[in-house]
Amino acid sequence: MTTTLRSPRRRGTRYVWPLREDARTVAHARTVIRRHLSDLGLHPDLVHDAVLMVSELVTNAFMYGEAPYELLLHVDAKDIMCVVVDGGPAPPEPGPPDLEAEHGRGLRIVARLSDGFYGCHPQRYATHPELVGKGTWFALPREGPACAVVPIRSGT
């Protein structure tokens, strides 16, 4: 059985993709976000960061959340915002800092790359408006100083 994201449903400047619980969906989510943000002419570093953060949020939703799942992309003149919605009741929590751990670093990555513009809140599904889940999100400016490359120092 092939699992892919269906075509997005465009809602003004908001794009919505229902997600299936399948590891291949994470890769496809990266692909569609990369394509949509690149088509907007955004800086490649911004696109790369957004793709990485989407990958982390979708993976977290699959590992710790509950179905159904969806990915939203909102674009306006100043910002982009990505939201991953799942039906799990518990908000995500960053794992303890452990450089050896295989898991638990995703939210720290999102916090760092989004310069702290991320969070989680109750969210009505766009694809199932009668359902409420939780939306884990991040926002990035379309341009400006936050788009500059900032080196990450290890051991600090």
N, C-alpha and C positions, 0 to 999 in steps of 0.2 A: 504494500500500500504506500503510495507516494504522499508525503505530507508537505504541503507548501502553504504559504499564506495566500489567501484569495486576493483578488484585486482590491485596492483600497476603495473605500467609499469616501468621496470627497465631501466635506462639510465646510464650505467657505474656505478658510485657510487651515482647516483641520483635516487630516487624513487619518483613517481608521483601518486597522487590519485585525481581524479575528485571528487568534493564534491557537494552534493545536499543540497539545503536549507531546512534543517529539524533539529530540536533540537537533534534528535537521532544521527545525524552525528557527533556532537561535541563529544559525548561519544565514538563513534567508532573511531574518529580521535585520541583520547587519547589512545585507546586500541592498534591501529596499531603502533603508535609511541613508546609506552611502549614496545611492543613486539619486534620491530626492534632494538631499542637501547639496550634492555636487551639481545637479541641474540648476540649483538656485545661484550658482556661482560663488558659493561660500569658500572661504580659505580652506585649503586642504588640511591644515592642522585642526581646525574647528570640526571638520567632517570626521577626521580620524578620532578625535576625542568623543564626539557624539556616538559614533559607531561602537567604540569600546564600552561606553556607558550603557548603551542599549543592550549590548551583549550581556553585561553584568546584571542589569535589571531583569531581563527575560530569564536568564539562568536562575536568578534568585526566586522569581515567581514560580518557576517549574519545581525547584527544589523545596521551597518552603511554603508556597501558597497553595491555592486550590483552584480548579477549573470553575468557570470558563476564564480564558485569558484573552487580552487584546492589547494592541499597541496603538498609541495615538501620537501623531506628530502635529504640533501647532506651530505655525510660522506667522509672524507679523513683521512689521517694518523694523523692529528693534531686536527681537529675540526669537529663539526657537525653543520649544519645550517638547520633551518626549515624556510620555506617561505609559507605564506598563500597569495594566489593571488585572487583578486576580481576585478570587473569591475568598481568600484566606482572611481570618479575622485579626490575626496578630500582625502589628506593624514590624517591618524589618528592623533588626538591631545589628550594629556592626559587631563583628567578632572581636575577641581580645587581640591585641597586636601580637602576632606570631609569624615571623618570617619563614618558618619551616612549615606552617600549616598549608594544606591544599585548598582549604575553603576559609571563608570568613574575611576576605579582603575586599570584596566587591563594593560594599558601601563606602569603604575608605577611599577607594579609587574614584567613585562617583563624587564624593565630597571634595576631593582634591581637584579633580578636573573641572568641576562645575563652580569652583571657588566658593563652595558652601551653599549654592543655590540648588538645593534638592530637598526632598521630603517625602512624606507619605500622609495621605488623608483619605477619608471615605470618598468614594468615587462612583457615580452612576455609570454603568456601561453604555457606550455609544451604540454598540451592536445589539444590546438587550436592555433598553431603557428602564424596564421594570425591575432590573436587578441592581443591587448596590454591592460593590466590592471595595477594595482598597486600591488607590492609585499611588504608585511609587514613581516619582518624577525627578527630572533635572531640567534646568534652564541654562541657556548660554546666550550671550549677546551675539548678534549677527556679525558685528565688527567692533573694533575698538581695542583698547589696551588688554582686555581679558583674552583676546585672541592671540596674543603674543606667546611665544614658546617660553615656558618657565622650567628650568631644570629641576628635577627632583633629586634632592640630596639623600643619599643613604646614610643611615646611622645617626640622624639628627632627631 
